[in-house]
Amino acid sequence: MKPIIYSGLFLMLFGLNIPAQSQPGRGHDKQKQHNNNNHYNNNRGNNNSHHYARVDYNKKHGHSNGPGNRNIYVDRRVTNVYHTPQRYGVMPVYRSSVAYAPSSSIIISNRGINFRYYNGIFYQPMNGSYIVASAPWGARVRTIPVNSLRVHVASVPYYYYYGSFYTHSVQNNEYMAVQPPMGARVDFLPEGASKVYVDGNTYYEVNNTYYKAFADETGAIWYEVVGQK
């Protein structure tokens, strides 16, 4: 298998034998800048405590190609449990089923579905219980966790948390969940992300978006948005 080359760096992914630091649910320590509490009140106001990505998202590098329309194999098994980066606190497994949404959650309606929202995570009602989910595109919330990652793509600022991207409206003082922008890079994917194998390459899928893992010049693992379902 040929190594995957990205901007002069390469990351060799051999099926399931991927380095532990490149797997969803386990971020790297390069982003740990503050010792935040595990949970944040959903009703807290906006502030400037969001983390910033260290890489330039507008560099004129060629991006890795996503799975596209080729034959793919999806592995949705959660075979290992990895700890989230400390700054994110304790987080549920993506797509897992829970009996109840957090008692402090609020209702966010989107396309006829009454999601529950708490601490940057959405809970979708399903057969009397809830499925842990990312933000449905178009959903609007007043606040997002202060430890969200801020990234810029084509000079547009986005906020990322738990597989969801948001844009901020100063006029309406709210955040809107949007389709992940191509080329955006994040330091963490939630545990429970699906592995997608294409032509010997490994991708990860969260909320209908494909990500490719790669190492930067310091050896830290990042995940880049490379395509949509």
C-alpha positions in Angstrom: 0.0 0.0 0.0 1.4 3.4 -0.9 1.6 6.0 1.9 -0.8 8.9 1.8 1.1 12.1 1.1 -0.1 15.4 2.3 2.0 18.6 2.1 5.2 16.7 2.3 4.1 14.7 5.3 2.7 11.2 5.1 0.5 9.1 7.3 0.3 5.4 6.6 -3.0 3.9 7.4 -3.2 0.1 7.4 -6.8 -0.8 7.8 -7.5 -1.2 11.5 -3.9 -0.8 12.4 -4.1 2.9 12.8 -2.0 4.7 15.4 -4.0 5.2 18.6 -3.7 9.0 18.4 -5.3 9.1 15.0 -8.5 7.4 16.1 -11.7 9.3 16.9 -12.3 10.0 20.5 -8.7 10.7 21.2 -7.3 14.1 20.3 -3.8 15.3 20.8 -2.3 17.5 23.6 -1.2 20.3 21.3 -4.5 22.1 21.8 -4.6 22.0 25.6 -4.2 25.7 26.5 -6.7 26.0 29.4 -7.9 23.9 32.3 -11.6 24.1 31.6 -14.4 22.5 33.6 -15.9 19.4 32.2 -19.3 21.0 31.5 -20.6 24.4 30.6 -24.0 26.0 31.3 -26.0 26.1 28.1 -27.3 29.6 29.0 -23.9 31.2 29.4 -23.3 34.2 27.2 -20.8 34.4 24.3 -17.1 35.1 25.2 -13.7 34.9 23.6 -12.5 31.7 25.3 -12.8 29.5 22.2 -9.7 27.7 21.2 -8.0 28.5 17.9 -6.5 26.0 15.4 -2.8 26.5 14.9 -2.7 25.7 11.2 -3.4 28.0 8.3 -6.5 26.7 6.6 -6.0 28.8 3.6 -2.6 27.4 2.6 -2.5 26.5 -1.1 -2.0 22.8 -0.5 -3.7 20.1 -2.5 -6.4 18.5 -0.5 -6.9 14.7 -0.2 -9.7 13.4 -2.3 -12.7 12.0 -0.5 -14.4 8.7 -1.1 -16.6 10.2 -3.8 -18.7 7.7 -5.7 -16.3 4.8 -5.4 -17.1 1.5 -3.7 -16.8 1.9 0.0 -17.0 -0.3 3.1 -18.3 1.2 6.3 -17.4 -0.1 9.8 -19.7 1.2 12.5 -18.4 -1.0 15.3 -17.1 0.7 18.5 -14.5 -1.8 19.5 -12.3 0.4 21.8 -13.0 3.2 24.2 -10.7 6.2 24.0 -10.6 9.2 26.3 -11.5 12.6 24.9 -9.0 15.4 25.3 -9.1 16.9 28.8 -10.4 20.3 27.6 -13.6 18.6 26.2 -14.4 16.9 29.5 -16.6 13.7 29.5 -18.5 13.2 26.3 -21.0 10.5 25.2 -20.4 8.1 22.4 -21.6 9.4 19.0 -24.7 7.5 17.7 -25.1 5.7 21.1 -28.6 5.3 22.6 -29.5 6.9 25.9 -32.7 6.5 27.9 -33.0 10.2 28.8 -31.6 13.5 27.6 -29.9 15.7 30.3 -32.5 17.3 32.5 -31.1 20.8 31.8 -31.4 20.3 28.0 -33.5 22.5 25.9 -35.7 21.7 22.9 -34.3 22.7 19.4 -36.8 22.0 16.6 -35.3 21.3 13.2 -37.2 19.9 10.2 -40.1 18.7 12.3 -37.9 16.9 14.9 -37.7 18.1 18.5 -34.0 17.6 19.4 -32.8 18.1 22.9 -29.6 20.2 23.2 -27.2 20.4 26.0 -23.5 21.5 26.2 -22.9 21.4 22.5 -24.5 17.9 22.0 -27.8 17.1 20.4 -30.0 14.2 21.4 -32.4 13.0 18.7 -35.7 11.3 19.9 -35.9 7.7 18.7 -38.4 5.0 19.8 -38.9 6.4 23.3 -35.2 7.0 23.9 -32.5 9.3 22.4 -29.6 9.0 20.0 -26.5 11.1 20.6 -26.1 13.2 17.5 -24.2 16.1 16.0 -26.1 19.3 15.2 -28.6 19.0 12.3 -27.7 21.5 9.6 -29.7 24.7 10.0 -30.3 24.3 13.8 -29.8 27.6 15.7 -28.6 27.9 19.3 -27.8 30.8 21.5 -24.6 29.4 23.0 -22.0 26.7 22.3 -19.3 25.5 24.7 -16.5 27.9 25.3 -13.9 25.2 24.5 -15.1 25.0 20.9 -12.4 25.1 18.3 -12.3 28.2 16.0 -11.2 27.6 12.5 -11.0 29.8 9.4 -11.7 28.6 5.9 -11.6 31.1 3.0 -11.5 33.9 5.6 -14.8 32.7 7.1 -14.7 31.9 10.8 -16.3 28.7 12.0 -16.7 27.1 15.4 -16.3 23.4 15.8 -17.5 21.1 18.5 -18.3 17.4 18.6 -18.6 16.9 14.9 -20.6 20.1 14.3 -19.6 23.3 12.6 -21.3 26.6 13.4 -21.2 30.2 12.1 -22.0 33.1 14.4 -24.5 35.8 13.7 -23.6 39.0 15.7 -26.9 40.6 14.6 -29.1 37.7 15.9 -26.6 36.7 18.7 -26.9 33.0 17.8 -24.9 30.2 16.2 -26.2 28.2 13.2 -25.1 24.7 12.4 -23.8 24.5 8.9 -22.4 22.0 6.4 -18.7 21.4 7.3 -16.6 23.4 4.9 -14.2 21.5 2.6 -10.6 21.7 3.8 -11.4 22.5 7.5 -9.1 20.8 9.9 -10.1 19.8 13.5 -8.1 18.2 16.3 -10.8 15.7 17.4 -13.6 13.5 16.2 -16.2 12.0 18.6 -15.8 8.4 19.6 -18.3 6.5 17.5 -17.3 7.9 14.2 -17.6 5.4 11.4 -14.5 4.1 9.6 -14.9 4.1 5.8 -12.4 2.2 3.7 -11.8 3.2 0.1 -9.1 1.7 -2.1 -6.9 0.9 0.9 -7.4 4.4 2.5 -9.2 5.1 5.7 -11.7 7.9 6.2 -14.0 8.7 9.1 -17.6 9.7 8.8 -19.5 11.9 11.2 -22.9 13.5 10.4 -22.6 12.6 6.7 -19.2 14.2 6.4 -15.9 12.4 5.5 -12.7 13.2 7.3 -9.1 12.2 6.5 -6.5 11.9 9.3 -3.0 13.3 8.7 0.0 14.4 10.7 1.2 18.0 10.8 4.9 19.1 11.0 4.9 18.5 14.7 3.5 15.0 14.4 0.1 16.0 15.9 -2.9 14.3 14.3 -5.6 16.4 12.6 -8.7 15.5 10.7 -9.6 17.3 7.4 -13.0 17.6 5.8 -12.6 15.9 2.4 -16.2 15.2 1.3 -19.8 14.6 1.9 -22.1 11.6 1.5 
